[in-house]
Amino acid sequence: MPARKAVSENSVNERAQHFLKVLIERYIRDGEPVGSRTLARDAGMDLSPATIRNVMADLEDVGLITSPHTSAGRVPTVDGYRMFIDSLLTLKHLDESEVDTLKSKLGNDQSSAVVLESASRILSSVTHMAGVVMMPRRDHVSFLHIEFLPLSGDSVMVILVTKSGEVLNRIITTKRSYSAPELEQVANYINQTYSGHTLTKVRESMINEMHLAKADMNRIMTRAIEMTEQVLDPVKGEGDCLIAGQTNLMNFNELSNMHRLRQLFDAFNEKHEIVQLLDGCLHADGVQIFIGEESGYSHLDKCSIVTAPYEANNEVVGVLGVIGPKRMEYDRVIPVVDVTAKLLSSALKQL
């Protein structure tokens, strides 16, 4: 996220903050610039039109609202939304029946791939925006069984069966040629010792154990470390995500410009920008919100993204979220994203 100097809450008095909150809530609801008369009516304060115009002018001077060229009304800026979310927003927490509905839609008796796809659809259908779920990083996926098959030269075929039943094939290049018995010995050692662990933990454990192992065991573990490093290296920087409900964004006027939609849908199709954004949230604490240019990607400048990490085996392995217009209903979307991430973590834990 690019560094931005946000407007300090202390620089805006309590009355101005109240008007900012009312203005943003109205704009989120209607999608139209808010004029002083509308603001006076919604604010519920007995103030003259001149006083309200002065407050709006003050909010505009500090960069929290702005006036579109085509209207005398005002709309919030990114800084305005940021102050609203950080200081003025009241969340609408989901009640028990809503949580139960989400849980039933997600399910937990299917494969992890199906559960992840269900999560993206749920986020889309509940918020009426685009739901996105980052696929778990392969180095954080628990494996059940691994095999190494010799190919020509220094190439080896790796067959990895994950705990969730997914079969992954990859060709790696080793430092020297290995015979089939050598590769079988390495595979047996890894399967007997580390089945059920993530590849990252396998490598960490091997390195720790090498310092304690006898010399005649070092050869096997050295080969095993080389193999797991080769399996991990190709997936670093890789990533994919599931996106549902992209067409919902066409229903918002501020995103319906054809050129803007084309850029946005290109970003959805290529995915790498979205994956990079989600990847940056892997180690974040709880819900993260990116408003407009805060994402750092020009194709998402007119959007807001609300994200939350999810876990498998008590370890954060991915991020999910919602992509929509900047005037999304944050009070509703934030709890939906947060709860869905927790439910997904619970579902994956039971697989």
N, C-alpha and C positions, 0 to 999 in steps of 0.2 A: 504494500500500500504506500503510495507516495506521501511524503511528509506534507502536512497541511497545518496551518495555524488556525485552529478553531477559535470561535468567538467565546470568550469567557462568560460563564453564567453570571459572574459578579458584575459584569459590565452592562447587564440588562436588569432593570428593576422588576419587582414582582408584578406590577400591573402590566408592563410590556410583555413579560413572559406569559401571563394569562392570555393576552390578545394573540400572541404567537401560537399558543396551544389551540385556541379556538379557530384561528385562521387555518392552521394545518389540518385540523380535524374536518373542517368544512371542505377544504380543497381535496382531501383524500376521499370524502364522500361524493362530491359532485364533479371533480375534475375541471372546474372552471375557476378563473381568477376571482378572488374575493374582494369586494368593494367595501368601503367604510360603512355604508348603510347595513349591509348584510352582517358585517362584523359587529356593529353596535347591537343589532337585534340578537345575535347569537351569544354575545358576551354577557348579557344580562346585567349590565352596569349602566347606571344613569349618568351618561357623559354626553357632552355636546358633540356634534359631528366634527367641529374644529379640533377638539381635544383628541378624538379618535384618529383624525388625519395626522395630527402631530405625532402620536404614538407610532403610527404606521411609517411615517417619515423617519422616525428614530430607528425603527427596526430595519428599514431599508438602508440607512446610513451605516449601520454596523454589519451589513451584509447578510442578514437573516431572511429577508424577503426581497423580492424584486418585482418590477412591473413589466409585463410583456408589452411589446410594441403595439399590439393590437387591442389592448384593453387598459382601462383605468384601474382595474383591480390588481391585486398582488398575489404572487405565488411564492412558496417557500424555496429558498436556495438549499444547496447541500449542507451548508452550515446551519441553516434553519432546521432542517430535518435532524441533523446531528444533535443539536441542543434539545429538540423535542424528544428524541429517543433516549438520550442520556439522562435527561433531567425532568421531563414533563410527562412522560408516557405512563399510563396506568394499564397494565396487562390484564387481559381477560382470560384467566386461567380456565382450562378445560374442566368440566365437571366429570364425575365418575362414569356417567353413561357415555359421554363423548370419548373418553379414554377406552372404554370397553368396545365401542364401535371400531375405533382405530385398531385395537388389538385383534378383533375378529377378522377385519379385512386383511391384516398383515399375515396372520397365520404363523404357525411354527412347526408344522408337520411336513414341510416340503424342503426341497434342496435350498442351499444358500442363494443360488442364482435366482430362483423363483421368489424367494423372500425379498431380496434386494430389488427386484423388478417391481414387486408389489409395493414396496416403500415409495418408489418414485411415482407410481400411479396414485397412491394415496395422497401424497403431498400435492399433486396436481389437482386431483378431484376435490379435495377439501378447501384448497385456497383459490382454485380457479386460475392458477398461474402455472408456470413451468416447474415441475418437480425434478430434482437432480440428485442422484446417488452415485458417489464415487465408489468404484469397485475396490475391494480390499487390496492393499499392496501385496504382491505375491510373496515378498520376503517376510510378511507377517502372517501368511496362511499356514495353518498347521498341516503337516503332511502325515500320511498314513504309511506309505510305502514308496521306496525309490529304487530304480534300476539303472544301471549303466551298461550300454551295449557298445562294443568297439566298432568303429567305422574305419574308413581308409585313413592312413597317416596318423595324425594326432587328433583326429576328430572322434568325439564320443556322443552317442545319443543318450539323452537323459529322459527317463519316463518317470514322472512324479504323479502319484495319486494323493490328492488332498483328503483331509478328514471328511470334507463334505461330499466326496465322491467325484470331484472334478479330476480329469486326467490331462496333464500338461506334458507336452513333448518339446524338447529343446536340444539343439546340437551345440556342443561346446568344443573349444579347442584347448587341449592340455599342453603342458610343457614338454611332454614326451609321449611316445606310444605306450599304451597299456594293453596287456593281454586280457582275454575274457576272464580267466581265473583271478587276476589281480582286481579287475573291476567288480567281480562278484564278491570278493573278499571285502572290498570297501563298502559295497552296498549292504552286505550282511551286517557289518559293524554298525553302520548308520541306522539301519532298520531296527536292530536289536537294542541299540542304546538310546535312540532318540525319537522313535516313532511317536507321533502325537505332539511333538514340539514344533515351533515355527523354525524356518530355515535360519533366521537371524539368531535365535537362541541356540540352535545346533552349532553354528560356527563359533559363537561366544564360548559355549561349553567346551568345545574341542580345544580351543586355544588355552583355556584355563587348565584343562586336564593334561595337556602336553607337558606342562611344567612338572607334573607329578608322576607321569607315566614312566615306565621302564623304557630303556633304549630300544628294545626289540619291538615295542608297540608304536614308537614314534613314526616308523615308516608307514604303517597303516593310517595313523591319524593325519600325517602330513598329506598323504594322498587324498584322504577324505576332506581335509580342509581345502585343498586345491579344487576338488570337485564342487563343493558347496559354494566356494567363492565364484566359480565359473557359472554356477546356476544362478547366483544372485546378481552378478554383474549386469547381465542383459536387462534385468527388470528395473534397475535403478534408473529413475527418470521416466520410466514408462508409466502408463496409467490409462484408465478408461473410465467412463461414467455412463450411467443410464439416465436418459432424459425423457420425461413424459409431459405432454400437454403444452408443447411449444406454441401450438396454434391458438391457445387461450390468450396469448399476448396480443393477438390481432384485435381483440375486443377493447383495447385501451387506446384512446385517441392519440396520446403522446407517443405511442410506439407504432402506429399504423401507417406512418409514412413509408412508401414502398422502398426507398433507398435504405432507410433505417432498418426496416424489416429484413431486407436482403442481407445486410451486414450482420444482423443479429442471428439470422438463421444460418449464415455461413459459420458463425462462431459455434452454434449448436452442432452443425455437421462436422466441423473439424475437431471440436472438443478440446484441443490442447490448451487453449487459454482458460477454459473453465476448469479443466483438470489441474492446471497449475495454481489457479486461485484456490481450489478446494485443498490441494496438497499443502498450501501454505497455512491452512487451518487445522492440520492434523494434530499439532501440539498446542492448539489454543485451548483456553479454559472456557468450556461451555459455548453458548451461542455467540456468534460473530455476525456483525452487520456491516455491509459495504454499500455505501450510497453513491450512485453516480460514479464520478471519476475516482473515488476512493478505491475501486477495484484495481486500478492501474491498467485497464484494458479499454481502449477507445470504443470498441464495439458494444461495451456494456455501460457506456456513459449515461445513458438514459434509464438505466435499470438500477434496482436495488437487489442485493443478494443477502439472504439470511441463512446462515449455516450452523451446523452443530456436528461434533464428532460422534462416531458410534464405535462400539467395542466388539471384540470377539476374544474369548479366552482371557478376559480381564485386561486386554490391551487394545488401545486405539488402533484401528486398522483402516478407517475410512471416514469420510465426511458426507453428509447429506444436506440438502437445503432447498430453498425456493428462490426462483428468479422471477421478478415482476417489475412493474413500474415503480418509480420512486414514491408514488403516492399510494403504495400498498397499505393495507390495514395492519400496521405493525403490532398493535395490541392483540390481534388475533393470530397473525402469522408466526410470531416469535414463540408462543406456547405450543403451537402445532408442530413446529420444527423441533423444538426441544423434546416434547413428548414422543414424537415419532422416532427420534434418535435413541431414546431410552428403550422404547419398545423393540426396535430393531436389534439393539444390543442384547436384550433378553431373549429374543427369538433365535439369534445366532448362537447364543450360549447353550441352547437346548438341542442344537443339531449335532 
